[in-house]
């Protein structure tokens, strides 16, 4: 049996192009043209939608922030109740888009599962000798998914499980799933939020990942969840530490702990992070005890934050991959490498023993686009020589 710390692991990264190549109508432009998208996008004054989700998410953050900040500067940066009321209304509409998108994607997913997919279309044009399954027609995809120790999905759908028979425990949904009805929309680029007030935190994917993780771990009621959201906003302020740390007199201890907070990965749990947890556990528990004695914050929140050693949620690759240093091969299927850049850059830079990256492409993809993705990978692999391979989705 392999030692889990020396095992050679394989990771698959899924993006929206993976579902598109199965025939799913999951582009932003598909949603915008549907009955689910038209009304809710019009409420947000969203016109002339481009086909890419990353454009939509970045612009949703940037457009509103720019308008809001201009108002603040024009009124000497005083935040008035009318501003916050306007922002609350805007945020509600933002959540409405997530709800309508969930409804739309559930319908689009059902169509693919029930037979309205790329295989059926191809079969009508060039009848097969027998009715082939999608894995039979996409053997390279099926092979890599079968071999994968973990599948990091930036999608919300169940296509890996339903079509390629990947087990649920191997699929890690970084942005929530249709199954759990907790999908995340938001901007990922910190540049959009520099110097802004905490009320903008709910537009961040990182904040929304924290909320999903807190719900999963603590099963909070509505009051506790709202309290956690208010608390978690503080993590994304200028100092990245909640104001309660200052008020409760534990800031010196947290800062002392912070001095040793040096890890390879910013976003992922791995062996280095777990070792740091073990080394500082006693110190963290002392801080937790002192904090509990001097605060009115709910104990469930204190426990959650203490167990994360006073930092937001990190992505755990599950039982399949203990350490990022185990990963020797990554296969990218359908991710544009234009969105979620911080997370993917961090992942590539943190896999110190990475040997191979497979980038799957579809037939009509331009050579310029293929080379852009290759260059992105090579630019972010610092510590090892890596082979980058381009693989056609439909390759035999």
C-alpha positions as CSV (number, residue, x, y, z in Angstrom):
1,X,0.0,0.0,0.0
2,X,1.4,3.4,-0.9
3,X,2.4,5.9,1.8
4,X,-0.2,8.7,1.4
5,X,2.7,11.3,1.8
6,X,4.7,9.9,-1.1
7,X,1.9,8.7,-3.4
8,X,1.7,10.1,-6.9
9,X,-1.8,11.6,-7.4
10,X,-3.8,12.9,-10.3
11,X,-6.1,15.9,-10.3
12,X,-8.8,16.9,-12.8
13,X,-10.0,20.5,-13.1
14,X,-13.4,21.1,-14.6
15,X,-14.7,24.3,-16.1
16,X,-17.8,25.2,-18.0
17,X,-16.3,24.1,-21.4
18,X,-16.6,20.5,-20.1
19,X,-20.4,20.7,-19.9
20,X,-20.6,22.7,-23.2
21,X,-18.8,19.9,-24.9
22,X,-21.4,17.5,-23.7
23,X,-24.0,19.6,-25.4
24,X,-25.3,21.5,-22.3
25,X,-26.5,25.1,-23.0
26,X,-24.6,26.5,-20.0
27,X,-23.0,29.7,-21.5
28,X,-23.9,33.0,-19.9
29,X,-25.5,34.1,-23.2
30,X,-27.7,30.9,-23.1
31,X,-28.9,31.9,-19.6
32,X,-29.4,35.5,-20.6
33,X,-31.6,34.6,-23.6
34,X,-33.7,32.2,-21.5
35,X,-37.0,33.0,-19.7
36,X,-35.0,32.5,-16.5
37,X,-32.4,35.1,-17.3
38,X,-34.2,37.8,-19.2
39,X,-36.3,39.3,-16.4
40,X,-33.8,39.1,-13.6
41,X,-31.0,40.6,-15.8
42,X,-33.2,43.4,-16.9
43,X,-33.9,44.2,-13.3
44,X,-30.1,44.7,-12.9
45,X,-30.0,46.8,-16.1
46,X,-27.7,44.3,-17.7
47,X,-27.6,44.9,-21.5
48,X,-25.8,43.2,-24.4
49,X,-24.6,40.2,-22.5
50,X,-21.3,38.6,-23.6
51,X,-21.1,34.8,-23.6
52,X,-18.6,34.4,-20.8
53,X,-19.4,34.0,-17.1
54,X,-16.2,35.7,-16.0
55,X,-17.1,38.9,-17.9
56,X,-20.4,38.9,-16.1
57,X,-19.1,38.3,-12.6
58,X,-16.3,40.8,-12.9
59,X,-18.5,43.5,-14.4
60,X,-21.2,42.9,-11.8
61,X,-18.7,43.7,-9.1
62,X,-16.9,46.5,-10.9
63,X,-19.9,48.3,-12.4
64,X,-21.7,48.7,-9.1
65,X,-18.6,49.4,-7.1
66,X,-17.6,52.2,-9.4
67,X,-21.0,53.9,-9.2
68,X,-21.2,53.4,-5.4
69,X,-17.6,54.7,-4.7
70,X,-18.3,57.8,-6.9
71,X,-21.3,58.6,-4.8
72,X,-19.2,58.2,-1.6
73,X,-16.4,60.4,-2.9
74,X,-18.9,63.0,-4.1
75,X,-20.3,63.1,-0.6
76,X,-16.9,63.2,1.2
77,X,-16.9,59.4,1.6
78,X,-19.7,59.5,4.1
79,X,-21.7,56.2,4.0
80,X,-25.4,57.2,4.3
81,X,-28.3,54.9,5.1
82,X,-29.6,55.5,1.6
83,X,-26.4,54.1,0.2
84,X,-26.6,50.9,2.3
85,X,-30.3,50.5,1.4
86,X,-29.4,50.8,-2.2
87,X,-26.6,48.3,-1.8
88,X,-28.9,45.8,0.0
89,X,-31.4,46.0,-2.8
90,X,-28.6,45.4,-5.3
91,X,-27.3,42.4,-3.3
92,X,-30.8,40.9,-3.3
93,X,-31.0,41.2,-7.0
94,X,-27.6,39.5,-7.2
95,X,-28.9,36.6,-5.2
96,X,-32.0,36.5,-7.4
97,X,-29.7,35.9,-10.3
98,X,-28.2,32.9,-8.5
99,X,-31.6,31.5,-7.9
100,X,-32.7,31.8,-11.5
101,X,-29.4,30.4,-12.7
102,X,-30.0,27.4,-10.5
103,X,-33.4,26.8,-12.1
104,X,-32.0,27.3,-15.6
105,X,-29.1,24.9,-15.1
106,X,-31.2,22.2,-13.5
107,X,-33.3,22.2,-16.7
108,X,-30.3,22.3,-19.0
109,X,-28.7,19.5,-17.0
110,X,-31.8,17.3,-17.2
111,X,-31.9,17.7,-21.0
112,X,-28.4,16.4,-21.3
113,X,-29.1,13.5,-18.9
114,X,-32.2,12.6,-20.8
115,X,-30.6,12.4,-24.2
116,X,-30.3,15.9,-25.6
117,X,-26.5,15.9,-25.8
118,X,-23.6,16.0,-28.2
119,X,-23.5,12.2,-28.7
120,X,-27.1,12.1,-29.9
121,X,-26.4,15.0,-32.3
122,X,-23.3,13.2,-33.7
123,X,-25.1,9.9,-34.0
124,X,-27.9,11.5,-36.2
125,X,-25.2,13.0,-38.5
126,X,-23.0,9.8,-38.7
127,X,-24.9,6.8,-37.3
128,X,-22.8,4.5,-35.2
129,X,-22.9,0.8,-35.5
130,X,-24.3,0.7,-32.0
131,X,-25.6,3.3,-29.6
132,X,-22.3,4.4,-28.0
133,X,-22.2,6.1,-24.6
134,X,-20.5,9.4,-24.0
135,X,-17.5,7.7,-22.2
136,X,-17.1,5.4,-25.3
137,X,-16.9,8.4,-27.7
138,X,-14.7,10.5,-25.3
139,X,-12.3,7.8,-24.1
140,X,-9.5,10.2,-23.1
141,X,-11.8,12.2,-20.9
142,X,-13.2,9.0,-19.4
143,X,-9.7,7.6,-18.7
144,X,-8.5,10.8,-16.9
145,X,-11.7,11.0,-14.8
146,X,-11.4,7.4,-13.9
147,X,-7.8,7.8,-12.9
148,X,-8.3,11.0,-10.9
149,X,-7.8,11.0,-7.2
150,X,-9.9,14.2,-7.0
151,X,-11.9,16.3,-9.4
152,X,-11.9,20.0,-8.6
153,X,-15.1,21.3,-10.3
154,X,-15.7,25.0,-10.9
155,X,-19.1,23.9,-12.4
156,X,-22.3,23.3,-10.4
157,X,-23.5,20.2,-12.3
158,X,-23.5,16.4,-11.7
159,X,-22.1,15.5,-15.1
160,X,-19.0,13.7,-13.8
161,X,-21.1,11.5,-11.6
162,X,-24.0,10.9,-13.9
163,X,-22.2,10.5,-17.2
164,X,-18.7,9.3,-16.3
165,X,-19.6,7.4,-13.1
166,X,-17.2,9.4,-10.9
167,X,-18.0,8.9,-7.2
168,X,-19.4,11.8,-5.2
169,X,-16.6,11.8,-2.7
170,X,-14.0,12.5,-5.4
171,X,-15.8,15.6,-6.8
172,X,-15.0,18.8,-4.9
173,X,-17.3,21.7,-5.7
174,X,-15.4,24.9,-5.1
175,X,-18.4,27.1,-6.0
176,X,-21.3,24.9,-4.7
177,X,-23.6,22.6,-6.6
178,X,-27.0,22.3,-8.0
179,X,-27.6,19.2,-5.8
180,X,-27.0,21.2,-2.7
181,X,-28.7,24.4,-4.1
182,X,-25.8,26.6,-2.9
183,X,-24.2,27.8,-6.1
184,X,-21.8,30.7,-5.9
185,X,-21.6,33.7,-8.2
186,X,-19.1,36.4,-7.4
187,X,-15.9,38.1,-8.4
188,X,-12.6,36.5,-7.6
189,X,-10.1,39.2,-8.4
190,X,-9.0,41.1,-5.3
191,X,-8.1,44.2,-7.4
192,X,-11.9,44.9,-7.7
193,X,-12.1,45.3,-4.0
194,X,-9.0,47.2,-2.9
195,X,-9.8,50.0,-0.5
196,X,-13.5,49.3,-0.3
197,X,-15.8,49.0,2.7
198,X,-16.8,45.6,4.2
199,X,-20.3,45.7,2.7
200,X,-18.7,44.7,-0.6
201,X,-17.5,41.3,0.8
202,X,-20.7,39.4,-0.3
203,X,-19.7,40.1,-3.9
204,X,-16.5,38.0,-3.4
205,X,-16.4,34.3,-4.2
206,X,-14.1,33.8,-1.2
207,X,-16.7,35.2,1.1
208,X,-19.4,33.0,-0.4
209,X,-17.2,29.9,-0.1
210,X,-16.8,30.7,3.6
211,X,-20.5,30.9,4.0
212,X,-21.1,27.6,2.2
213,X,-18.5,25.9,4.4
214,X,-19.9,27.3,7.6
215,X,-23.4,26.0,6.6
216,X,-21.9,22.6,5.8
217,X,-20.1,22.3,9.1
218,X,-22.4,24.0,11.6
219,X,-25.9,23.7,10.1
220,X,-26.8,27.2,11.4
221,X,-30.3,28.7,11.8
222,X,-31.0,32.0,10.0
223,X,-29.9,34.2,12.9
224,X,-26.6,32.4,13.4
225,X,-25.9,32.4,9.7
226,X,-26.5,36.2,9.5
227,X,-24.2,36.7,12.4
228,X,-21.5,34.7,10.7
229,X,-21.9,36.7,7.5
230,X,-21.4,39.9,9.4
231,X,-18.4,38.5,11.2
232,X,-16.8,37.1,8.0
233,X,-17.0,40.4,6.2
234,X,-14.3,41.6,8.6
235,X,-11.8,39.1,7.2
236,X,-11.8,41.0,3.9
237,X,-11.1,44.4,5.4
238,X,-7.8,46.2,5.1
239,X,-6.0,44.2,7.8
240,X,-7.8,40.9,7.0
241,X,-8.6,40.5,10.7
242,X,-12.1,41.0,12.3
243,X,-12.6,44.1,14.4
244,X,-13.7,41.8,17.2
245,X,-10.1,40.8,17.7
246,X,-9.3,44.3,18.6
247,X,-12.2,44.8,20.9
248,X,-11.8,41.5,22.8
249,X,-8.1,42.0,23.5
250,X,-6.8,39.0,21.7
251,X,-5.1,40.8,18.8
252,X,-1.5,40.5,20.2
253,X,-2.0,36.7,20.5
254,X,-3.5,36.4,17.0
255,X,-0.7,38.5,15.5
256,X,1.9,36.4,17.3
257,X,0.3,33.3,15.8
258,X,0.2,35.0,12.5
259,X,4.0,35.5,12.4
260,X,4.4,31.8,11.9
261,X,1.7,31.6,9.3
262,X,3.8,30.7,6.3
263,X,2.5,28.1,3.8
264,X,3.0,27.2,0.2
265,X,-0.7,27.5,-0.6
266,X,-3.0,30.4,0.0
267,X,-6.2,28.7,-0.9
268,X,-5.8,24.9,-0.3
269,X,-5.5,22.6,2.7
270,X,-2.5,20.3,2.4
271,X,0.1,18.6,4.7
272,X,2.0,21.8,5.3
273,X,-1.1,23.6,6.5
274,X,-2.1,20.6,8.6
275,X,1.3,20.5,10.2
276,X,1.0,24.2,11.0
277,X,-2.3,23.5,12.6
278,X,-0.8,20.8,14.9
279,X,2.1,22.9,15.9
280,X,0.0,25.9,16.9
281,X,-3.1,24.1,18.2
282,X,-2.5,24.7,21.9
283,X,-1.9,28.4,21.3
284,X,-5.1,28.6,19.3
285,X,-7.1,27.0,22.0
286,X,-5.8,29.5,24.6
287,X,-6.9,32.3,22.3
288,X,-10.3,30.7,21.9
289,X,-10.8,30.4,25.6
290,X,-9.9,34.0,26.2
291,X,-12.1,35.1,23.3
292,X,-15.1,33.2,24.7
293,X,-14.7,35.0,28.0
294,X,-14.7,38.5,26.5
295,X,-17.2,38.4,23.7
296,X,-20.9,38.1,22.8
297,X,-20.1,36.3,19.6
298,X,-21.8,33.0,19.2
299,X,-19.7,30.1,20.4
300,X,-20.3,28.2,17.1
301,X,-18.6,31.1,15.2
302,X,-15.7,31.2,17.7
303,X,-15.2,27.4,17.3
304,X,-15.3,27.5,13.5
305,X,-12.8,30.4,13.3
306,X,-10.5,28.9,15.9
307,X,-10.4,25.5,14.1
308,X,-9.3,27.4,11.0
309,X,-6.7,29.2,13.1
310,X,-8.4,32.5,12.6
311,X,-8.4,32.5,8.8
312,X,-11.2,32.0,6.3
313,X,-12.1,28.6,4.8
314,X,-9.6,26.7,2.6
315,X,-10.3,24.3,-0.2
316,X,-9.8,20.6,0.9
317,X,-9.3,18.1,-1.9
318,X,-10.9,15.4,0.1
319,X,-9.7,11.9,1.0
320,X,-8.0,11.4,-2.4
321,X,-5.2,13.9,-2.1
322,X,-3.5,14.6,1.3
323,X,-0.9,17.0,0.0
324,X,-0.5,19.2,-3.0
325,X,3.1,17.8,-3.2
326,X,1.5,14.4,-4.1
327,X,0.1,15.7,-7.3
328,X,2.1,14.7,-10.4
329,X,-0.5,15.2,-13.1
330,X,-3.3,17.8,-13.6
331,X,-5.8,17.6,-16.5
332,X,-7.7,20.8,-17.3
333,X,-11.1,20.1,-18.9
334,X,-13.1,23.0,-20.1
335,X,-11.7,25.7,-17.9
336,X,-10.8,28.9,-19.8
337,X,-8.0,29.9,-17.4
338,X,-9.5,33.4,-17.6
339,X,-11.6,33.2,-14.5
340,X,-10.7,32.0,-10.9
341,X,-7.1,33.0,-11.8
342,X,-5.9,33.5,-8.3
343,X,-7.0,30.0,-7.2
344,X,-5.5,28.2,-10.2
345,X,-2.3,30.1,-10.1
346,X,-2.0,29.2,-6.4
347,X,-2.6,25.6,-7.2
348,X,0.0,25.4,-10.0
349,X,2.6,27.2,-7.9
350,X,2.0,25.0,-4.9
351,X,2.3,21.6,-6.7
352,X,6.0,21.3,-6.3
353,X,6.4,17.8,-7.9
354,X,4.0,18.4,-10.8
355,X,5.3,16.5,-13.9
356,X,2.4,16.8,-16.5
357,X,-0.5,19.0,-17.4
358,X,-3.0,18.0,-19.9
359,X,-5.1,20.7,-21.5
360,X,-8.2,19.4,-23.3
361,X,-9.5,21.5,-26.2
362,X,-12.4,21.3,-28.7
363,X,-12.0,21.1,-32.4
364,X,-12.8,24.7,-33.3
365,X,-10.5,26.3,-30.6
366,X,-7.9,28.6,-32.2
367,X,-4.2,27.9,-31.9
368,X,-3.8,31.3,-30.3
369,X,-6.2,30.2,-27.5
370,X,-4.5,26.9,-27.0
371,X,-1.0,28.6,-26.8
372,X,-2.4,31.1,-24.3
373,X,-3.4,28.3,-22.0
374,X,0.0,26.5,-22.4
375,X,1.8,29.8,-21.6
376,X,-0.4,30.3,-18.5
377,X,0.5,26.9,-17.1
378,X,4.3,27.3,-17.9
379,X,4.3,30.8,-16.3
380,X,2.9,29.5,-13.0
381,X,4.9,26.3,-12.5
382,X,8.0,27.5,-10.6
383,X,9.6,24.5,-9.1
384,X,9.5,21.6,-11.5
385,X,9.9,20.7,-15.2
386,X,6.5,20.0,-16.5
387,X,5.2,18.6,-19.8
388,X,2.2,20.4,-21.2
389,X,0.0,18.3,-23.5
390,X,-2.9,19.5,-25.7
391,X,-5.6,16.8,-26.0
392,X,-8.7,16.9,-28.2
393,X,-11.9,16.1,-26.3
394,X,-12.9,13.6,-28.9
395,X,-9.5,12.0,-29.3
396,X,-9.6,8.2,-29.6
